[in-house]
C-alpha cells in the first residue's frame, strides 16, 4: 500500500510543480486557464472511456463543458487586451 501511495503522491507533486511553473511562465490568465483544463480532460476520460454517465447527465456535462471553454477563452483573451 505504501508504494502505490508514494507513486500517486509523486505524480501529484510533479503535476503541482508543473502547474506552478506554467502559471509563473505564461502569466495568470493563460497559465491558470491551461491548468484548469485538467478538469475537462478528466471529465472526458470518465465520460468516454469509463462510461460513468448516461442520459441527461451527459447533456448537462456538455453544457458545462461549453461554459467552461467559453470562460477559458475569455480569460485567455484578457491577456491580449
Secondary structure, DSSP 8 states (H G I E B T S, - for coil): -HHHHHHHHHHHHHHHHHHHHHHHHH-HHHHHHHHHHHHHHHHHIIIIIS----THHHHHHHHHHHHHHHHHHHHHHHHH-
